[in-house]
Amino acid sequence: MYNRMVVDVLESERVDRVFRALADVTRRDIVTRTLQGEHSVSALARHYPMSFAAVQKHVAVLEEAGLVTKRRRGREQLVSGDVDTVRRAARLLDGLEGVGRSRTERMSEILAEP
């Protein structure tokens, strides 16, 4: 039982990191771009009205959340989106939507009763 709770806490922390990372519009855009193809950090930085260092920080947050991966090619850092993490987040949201929908349906049933 105790091991199960540790796993749940660790998974909860991972989910929190994913959704905290996705709460920012720039990071969501970076994920979208990197899911479409690999980009260097400098190429990504050209799309945003901020410094290269600020974009690097956004990429670091996304990497920590598991939403992107980085690899080196010479002096460049290449960033790719992690579709598996995005799919896991989507499944979680789908599950929450299902819970909300079933509650709404049950509420409609209760209100329809005489």
Sequence and secondary structure as in RCSB ss.txt:
>XXXX:A:sequence
MYNRMVVDVLESERVDRVFRALADVTRRDIVTRTLQGEHSVSALARHYPMSFAAVQKHVAVLEEAGLVTKRRRGR
EQLVSGDVDTVRRAARLLDGLEGVGRSRTERMSEILAEP
>XXXX:A:secstr
 HHHHHHHHHHHHHHHHHHHHHTSHHHHHHHHHHHHS EEHHHHHTTSSS HHHHHHHHHHHHHTTSEEEEEETT
EEEEEE HHHHHHHHHHHHHHHHHHHHHHHHHHHHHH  
